[in-house]
Amino acid sequence: MKTIKIAGVPEHFNLPWHLCIENGEFESIGINSEWTDVPEGTGKMCQMLRNGETDIAVILTEGIVKDINAGNPSKIVQVYVESPLIWGIHVDAKSKFKSIADLENTKIAISRYGSGSQLMAYVNANNQGWKTDNLQFEVVNTIDGAVEALTNGTADYFMWERFMTKPLVDKGIFRRVGDCPTPWPCFVIAVRDEVLKKHPNTIAQILEVINLTTQEFKEIPCIDVTLASKYHQKIEDIREWLSLTEWSQNQLPKEMLNKIQNQLFDLNIIEKKGTFAEIVKAI
């Protein structure tokens, strides 16, 4: 039985993977899948791919595109979630900041450099017409670190997936001043080049299993109740999230990769644009 290490954020997007593992679907085709939750997010997963700590990462599109451009020996094998990620822009509940406009020239909490929380801060700043060459960051690692940073004032705002952060808003810890959706599909599946070369059929089998599950995911009886319970969400929030979220079973199109790279390049997030073949691999 081949062992394949898979990493992803501990968020509702990845419940399909957990269902496949719990139901023994990978095991039934001779694959021992080892899942690792990565609360630190995309920056950490890029490092794990580079170090061989994971074979597959379910990862934010902009983050892995940036890191492959910077030498990460991995490829995007398909889109996982087609819909945008809706980044909530959060401040401490007692903060003086009332709107996104108030946040210009303030300090941003990010999970780590190269993470989605940093890259989307550039996208948001550009959307607002702010200068992007002097953004200030405070590395907080996890959402708990962000709570601490915003509470004690070492950072002023924090961008994170809106629905996963909603319980902190409901408890009066954070206040959301706005949203910033990604202008591209939010999650892709990336695989280390070494694993793609050695085990292409195994990766193809894994994609087949997860794709069958995501195709039918919304039709699973009481899936809204399961998600709400597992991720400590209100049922009405989960239903709204489900209505906005579309999984994918398709490759990242060349036109979309060009759009992503053009925007990252214009924001000085990447120094060069890679070719389609350098970033995407058909399975």
Secondary structure, 3 states (H helix, E strand, C coil): CEEEEEEECCCHHHHHHHHHHHCCCCHHHCEEEEEEECCCCHHHHHHHHHHCCCCEEEEEHHHHHHHHHCCCCEEEEEEEECCCCEEEEEEECCCCCCCHHHHCCCEEEECCCCCHHHHHHHHHHHHHCCCCCCCEEEECCCHHHHHHHHHHCCCCEEEEEHHHHHHHHHCCCEEEEEEEECCCCCEEEEEEHHHHHHCHHHHHHHHHHHHHHHHHHHHCCCHHHHHHHHCCCCHHHHHHHHHHCCECCCCCCHHHHHHHHHHHHHCCCCCCCCCHHHHECCC
